[in-house]
């Protein structure tokens, strides 16, 4: 099997010894509030400013960069345009960028940059929010913890690692159920409804009180038997974050730095939202990084989670985590372990998958075509603002570069 080379020496920097980076180019911009993000009421211009400054909305924990970044050399032949169809309509690259309000686009083939575009004043130094791409990062860290033996098995009950959830609707729920968003715990994900469970979790974060997020999850009722129903649930990823925190004895940002960020060779610090000052990371949102570092993360996935010959993830983890699963009752599910799986014949054939976030954020990986695509978008509303199907664009790129 062809693998992208992730082999180079990296020195792990000490947190307290990190040299100060130059001033962030967007630090002085006026931004909106987190409630405005989820209400979908930001102006297009304010959405751009806010999405590249989310570390000003809540306390964050940094994920320090590597001392020796992985090179991302340009391809000998760049990709200048792409023509494709979405349903009965024809589009090209510029249509896609403009209609979907894409603010950053990176296309990698065999580890080389085929195309890199920044819009709305963004640059290679911009950190952009991931929204639910953070869920896939959390899932990957659980794989790393299993590889190290810090988590014994996905079949383990959640309460083995989070005893605070004993006696709640999470009794009888496995880690695998959580990663498949099939705990059976009642949850409403409506972003714009201030009475939804998703907004209650957000308000707990706004309160910045230790333990508030987990308290929301502990008080939810049961709606179905564990493992029997899939229901998209950002709260599940806060449970996953607590599992990781307790199993590893480390903050998620520190564990990400230790196992992946520094070893892959990321060129910039990333940031991750916290539930409270110096508290636990938000497992389902609030991660921000540069475009190229998201691309390097995609290359790590494409390489099966191996760095310098070392398996950071269990053998076969990426295949298992990114392919359609089945619920305990045998019902098919077009979802992996906090990763979205391809649903078209072409994407299924290629084993393509993606991490996706509201407002138009994507990390797409196509193992067969050796392609990674990162998309930042500045769509003001959480859902429904995309004109062009992003996966139609991704498949056209993969077919062109095959």
Buried (B, 14 or more C-beta within 10 A) or exposed (E): EEEBEBEBEBEEBEEEEEEEEEEBEBEEBEBBBBBBBBBBBBEEBBBBBBBBBBBBBBBBBBBBBBBBBBEBEEBEEEBEEBEBEBEEEEBEBEBBBEEBBBBBBBBBBBBBBBBBBBBBBBEBBBBBBBBBBBBBBBBBBBBBBBBBEBBEEBEBBBBBBBEBBEEBBBEBBBBBBBBBBBBBBBBBBBBBEEEBBBBBBBBBBBEBBBBBBBEBBBEBEBBBBBBBBBBEBBBBBBBBBBBBBBBBEBBBBBBBBBBBBBBBBBBBBBBBBBBBEEBBBBBBBBBBBBBBBBBBBBBBBBBBBBBEEEEBBBEEBBEBBBBBBEBBEEEEBEBBBBBBBBEEEBBBEBBBBBBBBBBBBBBBBBBEBBBBBBBBBBBBBBEEBBBBBBBBBBBBBBBBBE
